[in-house]
Amino acid sequence: MRMLLVEDDVEVARFVKKGLMEAGHAVEHAPNGRDGLFMAASEPFDLLVLDRMLPGGVDGVRLVETLRSQGNKTPVLFLTAMTAVDERVRGLKAGGDDYLTKPFAFAELLARCEALGRRPASDAPATRLKVADLELDLLSRTVTRAGKKVDVQPREFRLLEHLMRHAGQVVTRTMLLEKVWDYHFDPQTNVIDVHVSRLRQKLDKGHDRPLIHTVRNAGYMIRAEP
């Protein structure tokens, strides 16, 4: 699943994100309610894991209420230290789907997340991305081109997923560093170029039409047209 974790406690966020990613899930992190609301409203996620008390002028309840008013039905798990029954009720009435209090056992958090992810939804986000004859399956974590499987590493999969979610758009180095490597600074290395080069070799080998293009002085773009 692709999850958004909205949590201002750095240690809790690091612990939860690491555990969820080790379990095979893709996790984005927002450190405050304002950024969390923006990301949840502008990008597709399978599940939101939210703290109740958040900085940024938007707390967890308001965040969920705003999303629901916009028609966003992404499942929400509240993860919070607010244990009172009336607070739980308030969170669920705001549009939350489940409520887990801190401190918590990670095994229970993972089980609840995966249970919410299995719930059917009529407007569930797409689980496949496609550009020309290239397909990426978010559930099986597989990549195929012209029906033939392409073996990619986890980081290459995340890189390709981000490019395909923005097909036809320029994706900058800064965007890739933040979304794929979780860097909020430029490490001054050629790590992006190396991974893009490897991905190109895997995707384009045996095909006449390249899909990943370099946009000089800007970044990269994936598109079907030359």
SVG drawing of the C-alpha trace seen along z (x, -y; Angstrom):
<svg xmlns="http://www.w3.org/2000/svg" viewBox="-20 -28 49 39">
<polyline fill="none" stroke="black" stroke-width="0.4" points="0.0,0.0 0.9,-3.6 0.5,-5.4 0.7,-8.9 2.0,-9.3 1.2,-12.7 3.1,-12.8 5.1,-15.7 7.1,-13.5 10.3,-12.8 11.2,-9.6 7.7,-8.1 7.6,-9.0 10.9,-7.4 10.0,-4.3 6.6,-3.9 7.8,-4.7 10.7,-2.3 8.5,0.5 5.9,0.0 8.4,-0.2 10.1,3.0 6.7,4.6 6.6,3.7 4.6,0.5 5.5,-2.8 5.3,-5.6 5.3,-9.4 5.7,-11.6 4.3,-15.0 5.5,-16.6 2.5,-18.9 -1.2,-19.1 -1.0,-21.7 1.5,-19.7 -0.5,-16.6 -3.7,-18.1 -2.0,-19.3 -0.4,-16.0 -3.5,-14.0 -5.6,-16.2 -3.2,-16.3 -1.8,-12.8 -3.4,-9.3 -2.9,-7.2 -4.3,-3.9 -4.3,-4.8 -3.7,-7.8 -2.1,-7.4 -2.7,-10.6 -1.8,-12.0 -4.6,-14.0 -2.5,-16.9 -0.5,-18.4 1.3,-21.7 0.7,-23.8 -2.7,-25.2 -4.6,-22.0 -5.1,-19.2 -6.0,-15.6 -9.7,-16.0 -9.9,-19.2 -7.7,-17.5 -10.0,-14.5 -13.2,-16.7 -11.7,-18.8 -10.8,-15.7 -14.3,-14.2 -16.0,-17.5 -14.0,-17.3 -15.2,-13.8 -11.9,-12.1 -12.7,-8.7 -9.2,-7.4 -9.2,-5.2 -7.9,-7.0 -6.3,-5.5 -5.8,-7.9 -2.6,-7.2 -2.7,-9.4 -2.0,-9.8 -5.6,-11.1 -7.1,-8.1 -10.4,-9.5 -13.6,-7.8 -15.1,-11.1 -11.9,-12.0 -12.1,-8.6 -15.7,-9.2 -14.9,-12.7 -12.2,-11.3 -14.4,-8.6 -17.4,-11.0 -15.0,-13.3 -14.5,-10.6 -11.8,-8.4 -12.0,-4.6 -10.0,-3.3 -8.3,-4.7 -5.1,-3.4 -3.7,-5.0 -0.1,-5.6 1.9,-3.7 1.2,-1.0 2.6,2.3 3.8,2.0 2.4,5.5 -1.1,4.2 -0.5,1.0 0.5,3.0 -2.4,5.3 -4.9,2.5 -3.3,0.7 -3.5,3.8 -7.1,4.5 -8.1,1.1 -6.3,1.6 -8.3,4.7 -11.6,2.9 -13.3,2.6 -14.0,-0.9 -15.9,-1.9 -13.6,-4.8 -10.3,-3.1 -7.2,-4.6 -5.7,-2.8 -3.4,0.0 -1.7,0.0 0.2,-2.8 0.7,-2.7 2.7,-4.7 2.7,-3.3 3.5,0.4 5.1,0.0 3.0,1.1 3.7,0.8 1.6,2.9 1.5,1.3 0.0,4.4 2.4,7.1 5.3,4.5 6.1,5.7 7.0,3.9 6.4,5.1 7.1,3.7 5.3,5.1 4.1,7.9 7.6,8.9 8.6,8.6 11.4,6.2 13.4,6.9 13.9,3.7 15.3,3.0 13.1,1.4 14.6,-2.1 14.3,-1.8 10.6,-0.8 10.0,-4.0 11.8,-6.1 9.8,-4.7 6.5,-5.0 7.2,-8.7 8.0,-9.3 4.9,-7.4 2.6,-9.3 3.8,-12.5 3.9,-11.1 4.3,-13.9 5.6,-16.3 9.1,-17.4 10.2,-15.8 13.1,-17.8 16.1,-16.4 14.8,-18.1 11.5,-16.3 13.2,-12.9 15.6,-13.5 12.6,-14.2 10.1,-11.6 12.4,-8.7 15.5,-9.1 13.8,-11.0 16.6,-13.7 15.7,-17.3 19.1,-18.5 21.3,-17.9 24.0,-15.4 26.0,-16.6 26.3,-13.1 25.2,-11.5 22.9,-9.0 19.9,-10.1 21.8,-9.9 23.1,-6.4 19.7,-5.1 18.0,-6.7 20.7,-5.3 20.2,-1.7 16.4,-2.1 16.7,-3.2 18.9,-0.2 16.4,2.2 13.3,0.6 14.6,-0.3 16.7,2.8 15.2,4.4 12.8,1.6 13.0,-1.1 11.2,-3.8 12.8,-5.2 10.4,-6.3 12.6,-8.2 13.8,-11.5 16.3,-14.0 15.1,-17.6 18.2,-19.6 18.8,-21.9 15.4,-20.7 15.2,-17.0 13.5,-14.0 10.3,-13.1 8.6,-9.8 6.4,-9.9 5.6,-7.8 6.4,-10.4 10.0,-11.2"/>
</svg>
